[in-house]
Amino acid sequence: MMPEPIERPTYDVEAFRKARAGRNVALGLGLVAFVVIVFLVTVIRMGANAQPHF
């Protein structure tokens, strides 16, 4: 007796691409925000240690 073939669900490839693109944009914006925050904190901390030269 042969088992019945299993039907695989069909996926909307375009929906997956759109979702992936949205995740990529969110991840990129998060990375840019992190870099900006690290830069600003570094500049502020270095500026607090600067001594006047006059």
C-alpha positions in Angstrom: 0.0 0.0 0.0 1.5 3.4 -1.1 1.2 6.3 1.2 -0.6 9.4 -0.2 1.8 12.1 -1.3 2.1 15.0 1.1 1.0 18.3 -0.4 3.4 21.1 0.4 2.0 24.5 1.1 2.6 27.2 -1.5 4.4 30.4 -0.4 4.1 33.9 -1.7 7.6 34.6 -2.8 7.0 38.3 -3.3 5.6 38.7 0.3 8.8 37.0 1.6 11.0 39.4 -0.4 9.0 42.4 0.8 9.2 41.3 4.5 13.0 40.6 4.1 13.5 44.1 2.6 11.6 45.6 5.5 13.7 43.7 8.0 16.9 44.8 6.2 15.9 48.5 6.3 15.1 48.2 10.0 18.4 46.5 10.8 20.3 49.1 8.8 18.6 52.0 10.5 19.3 50.4 13.9 23.0 49.9 13.0 23.3 53.6 11.9 21.6 54.8 15.1 24.0 52.7 17.2 27.1 54.1 15.4 25.8 57.7 15.8 25.2 57.1 19.5 28.6 55.6 20.0 30.2 58.5 18.1 28.4 61.1 20.1 29.2 59.5 23.5 32.9 59.3 22.4 33.0 62.9 21.4 31.3 64.1 24.6 33.5 62.0 26.8 36.7 63.2 25.0 35.5 66.8 25.2 35.0 66.6 28.9 38.6 65.6 29.4 40.0 68.4 27.2 42.0 71.0 29.0 42.2 74.7 27.9 45.6 75.5 26.3 45.9 79.1 27.3 
